[in-house]
């Protein structure tokens, strides 16, 4: 019996040892997978903040708190009260560390993804202009992904204050899903076609288990396709994507209404066309459009269009269509027949009746100008540019593209030449352009740029005056007075053409204001004007206006307008010893027109006066006070060899901002009176300055040093930043700035090792980019 007991004990020990061995192997494998995947675990936020303030006292601002903290093998990231802070150790030694700061106000979309059966991690994704997509992986079970989702609900959604209360009954009559045949269900599943479902039921589900929605958030419209859902809520556009065969891996993607720049809906066509379609267009390069198909007859696509209109254009405050539109078409079929006539300019009142009768536009919205080519329409309403594109031989499939006037970044009109049959209108938006299927892919406009041809008979100056009022802000969301778009007075175009054809000379602003008065808004004034050859550049109180005379006869003229709100950065460049021209560059928040340059004759323009004027127009009203003290810097002699290596590597050394302030306010006067240079770095002959209003890069060119470019990037165009310490074998630290200007998504400057305090730089940037 004793022998049997010993055998049983040995067997039990063997099984325990084997089980323990297997558990250790699984734990080691799990740790290895997490190390490979760089997955994070949640740690105590209070302890993390105390340790961070002790080891890196300059990283956090004084009133900043860490609310959630996570640790990976070597890296850390923190969700503080004002930003996402990512501490990324690089290189083998880990001495080179990058600190990325992403303000919550710069986040335009975010998503969380739960773990599946075979997954060891959950995920968080953040989308922001300039930075693109930022991804964080978490160890499954070591971080509550729904707690993280609730955190970003509070910081991103509630911080945007985009809660337009929409009358859902007014925009869409709920359609109850009915059971259909298995083949139809299969085809709908293959095509990704969604059906409308009960929004109240979905809201109740997503406020309990799991808790995805905020307590005060309301689901207005809900659509289901297979296991996936698309929701329109009071706070966001929410996509629920169920993945994998088990359905346990689910992504919840939230897109803020404030990130949308345009939208379109396409109705279903004839017998072979089973679905309608909606597209939402954002200002994010990494998520420029979102597409959703709807099952034919199971979703009111025009109701969805009216809902999105209320979110992007403002609430519909008008009464439903009444007696005034009974004489017009009452169905889509009549509207399509109306659109299908031959090309001609049409009566805005007639189009207004047609679109209201078909419930395409809001009740409070009015069509003010309308143009038709073949079967399509280009419509100017009080709130948007509406393009009606009729597709297919039957004309039943119609696409409605809506671009709010406030999201038009630039516009232009071009008159017809001697041998041209048409004039043109051009519109630029903030939406990223597309690429074709070539090798390499070439850019194509997509939703970034629109061009519309007009017959010669169209009064182009009247179109220009209308766009001026809508895009410059004076007539947005309200009706334009009839006197503003009256026919252009007889002879005024010929008089302007004659004046433009004169010899090149500097022009008084009052003279240009007189000749261009019919093209300007009522309160708009020409403040600076320049002539080069037959072309004219005007800086008005509202915009930059470029007049480009084209062709041999000079009758083809383009008038291009860039509102000051669309300019994300600018530079001026002085003429060199052998150059005849200085240059002005405007960097526009329009991907299809990221930069506009204009040459100015040497000696005919005061470059510093232009630089001052542009600064006043683009960021002159910004706060110029300093939130951190300006500390004098003691210069260190780097030695001849180190100085040479720094010059070769383009490494900058910090210079005294106190001395620099005295220089840039006098000779030449680069900064505004209330603007202060807080940080300054010099590399060779160039200078990088951080002020209380902008980043100023002074680039000295040529052997003589007389050709100098002054580039200004307003701090309000900066969406995030990072600083990086020098490593063991690196000679330089780095500072990087991310922005929403297509030409400057990421601007990087190397700093000489040991000559700059990157945490002081970090505090300055955080105080202006994150907190303001």
Residue, then its C-alpha position, 0 to 999 in steps of 0.5 A: x500500500x505504501x508503494x502504491x501511495x508513492x506511485x500516486x504521489x509521483x504521478x500527481x507531481x509529474x502531472x503538476x510539473x507537466x501542467x506548470x511547464x505548459x503554463x510557463x510555456x504558454x505564458x512565455x509564448x504570450x509574452x513573446x507575442x506581446x513583445x513582437x506586437x508591442x502590446x501594452x498593459x495598463x498601469x497606475x496613472x498616479x504612480x506613472x505621473x509621480x515617476x514621470x515628474x521625478x525623472x523628466x520634470x519638464x515633460x508635463x505642464x504644471x496643471x496637466x494630469x495623467x488620467x490613464x497610463x500604459x506600458x509596453x516592453x520599453x515604451x510608454x504612452x499616457x492619456x493626460x488631461x489635454x493630450x495623448x503623450x507617446x514616449x517611444x524609445x528608439x535604438x538599442x541603448x534606448x537613449x534616443x527617445x521620441x515624445x509625440x504630443x497629440x492634442x485631443x482637439x486635433x483628433x477627428x476620428x477614433x476607433x477601438x477593436x475588441x480581441x477575437x478568439x485567437x487574438x492576444x490584443x485589442x486596438x485603439x486607432x486615432x486619426x488626425x490631420x498631419x499625423x495621419x493614423x496612430x495605432x496602439x495595441x493592448x494586451x487582451x485582458x490587461x486593459x479595458x478597451x471600453x473604458x478607453x473608448x469611454x475616455x475618448x468619448x469624453x475628451x474628443x466627442x464632448x470637446x467638439x460640441x457638435x450636437x445639432x438636434x435633428x428632427x428625425x421624423x422630418x428627415x426620414x420616415x422609419x422603414x421596418x425591415x421585412x423578411x425576404x427570400x434567402x436569395x435576396x438576402x444573400x445578394x444584399x449580403x454580398x453587395x454590402x447593402x444596408x437596411x434601416x432598423x429600429x434606432x431606439x432598440x440599437x441605442x438601448x443595446x449600445x448603452x448597456x452591454x457593451x457601453x459604446x454610446x455616451x449617456x446623453x447621446x442619441x441614435x437618430x438613424x440606424x442601418x444594418x448589413x449582415x452583422x455590421x451596423x452604421x449609425x447616425x447619432x447626435x454626436x458622431x457617425x458610428x460604424x460597427x464592424x463585426x469581424x471573424x467567424x466567431x463575431x467576437x472581434x468588433x471594431x467601433x469606428x467614430x467619425x466626428x461630424x466636424x471632420x466632414x467636408x462634403x457628402x453625396x448620395x446616389x439613388x438606386x437605378x433601374x431593374x439591375x441596380x439593387x442599391x443606393x449609396x452614400x459617401x461622406x468626405x473628410x479632411x483626413x488624408x488617411x480616411x478621405x471618404x466613407x461609403x455606405x450602400x443601402x438596400x433598394x426600397x429598405x432605406x430612404x436615401x434622400x432622408x439620410x441626405x437631409x439628416x446629413x444636411x442638418x448636421x453639416x449645413x445647420x438645422x432646417x428651420x423652414x416649414x415643410x413644402x406647402x402650396x407654393x410648390x404644388x405646381x412643380x413635380x411631386x416625384x423623382x421621375x418628374x425631376x429626372x425628366x426636367x433635368x434631362x432637357x438640353x443644355x441651357x441656363x435655367x430659372x433658379x425659381x423653377x429649379x428651387x420648386x423642383x428640388x423642394x418638391x423632391x425633398x432634395x434641399x432643406x425647407x429653409x434653403x433657397x436656390x439662387x442660381x442654377x446652370x444645366x448642361x445636358x442632363x446635369x445641374x449645377x445649383x447655388x443655394x443659400x447653404x451649398x454648392x449642389x451638383x446633380x449628376x444624372x447617370x444611366x440611360x434611364x435617368x433613374x440613378x441620380x447622384x447629389x453632391x453637396x459642398x457647404x460654402x464654408x468648406x470651399x477653400x478657393x474659387x476662380x472664374x475664367x472668361x472665354x477667349x477669342x476662339x473659345x466657346x465656353x467660360x469656366x468656374x473652378x472650385x477647390x476643397x480641403x478633401x484629399x485628391x485621388x490616384x489613378x491605377x497607373x504605375x506609378x499612380x498619378x493624382x486625379x482631382x476626385x472631390x478635391x477640385x471641380x470645374x464647370x464649363x458655362x456657355x459664353x452667354x452666362x454672365x461670368x462676373x455675376x457668378x464671380x460676385x455670388x461666389x465672393x459673397x458665399x465663400x468669403x463669409x458675407x453671404x453664407x447661410x443667408x439669401x443674397x440680395x438680388x442687387x448683388x447678382x444683377x447683370x454686369x453693367x454694359x462696358x465695365x468688362x471692356x473697361x477692365x480689360x483695357x486697364x489690364x492691358x497697360x504696361x507693367x507698373x506698381x499700382x495704387x490700391x485705390x485705383x485697383x479698388x475702383x476698377x475691381x469694385x464690381x467684383x468685390x464684396x460690399x465691405x471689401x477693400x483692396x489694401x495692396x496691389x501689384x502689376x507684373x506684365x498683364x497680370x495683377x495681384x490684389x491683397x484685399x481685406x478678405x482674400x488674395x485675388x489673382x488676375x491672370x490675363x491669358x492668350x495672345x488677344x488677352x481676352x481670356x482672363x482668370x480671376x482666382x480668389x483665395x480667402x485668408x481663412x484658407x491660407x495655412x502658411x505663407x512666405x516672402x522671398x527677397x530678390x538676390x544679386x542676379x535675380x530680378x524678382x522677389x516672390x510671394x508664396x501662399x500655402x493653401x489648405x487645398x490638396x489640389x492647389x497646395x501652393x500659389x506663387x507670384x513673382x514681383x519685380x525687384x525694387x517694385x515691392x516692399x517684401x517686408x511690408x507684404x510679410x507684415x500684411x499677410x501676418x496681420x490678415x492670417x494670424x494677426x488677431x491671435x493671442x501674442x502673449x507668452x505662456x512661458x518665460x523667455x530665458x536668455x541663452x548662454x552661447x557655447x563654443x562648439x569647437x571648429x570640428x564640431x561646428x563643421x560636423x553640425x554644418x554638414x548635418x544641418x544641426x541647429x544650435x539654440x540662440x538667445x531669444x532676448x537678443x533675437x527679439x531686439x533684432x526681429x522687431x527692428x531690422x527688419x521688422x519681422x514680428x508684430x508688436x504683440x508677438x514675442x520670439x520664445x525660442x530660436x535656433x541657428x544652423x549655418x546662415x539659417x534661423x528657426x524661430x518659435x514665436x507666440x503666433x507662428x513658426x518662422x523659418x529664415x532661409x538665406x540662399x545663394x553665395x551672396x546671402x542677399x536672397x532670403x526666404x521668410x516662411x511663416x507657419x501659424x501655430x493654429x495650423x499645427x495639429x501635433x508635435x514631437x521632440x526627440x533626444x539624441x542617442x549614444x551615437x547620434x550628434x543631434x536631437x530633433x523637433x517635428x511639427x505636424x500641420x493641416x497644410x498639405x505642403x507642410x504635413x511634417x516639418x522637422x528640424x535637427x538640433x545640435x546635441x547638448x546645445x538645446x533643452x528639448x523639454x523646454x522646447x516641448x513646454x513651449x510648443x505644448x503651451x501654444x499648440x495643445x492648450x490654446 
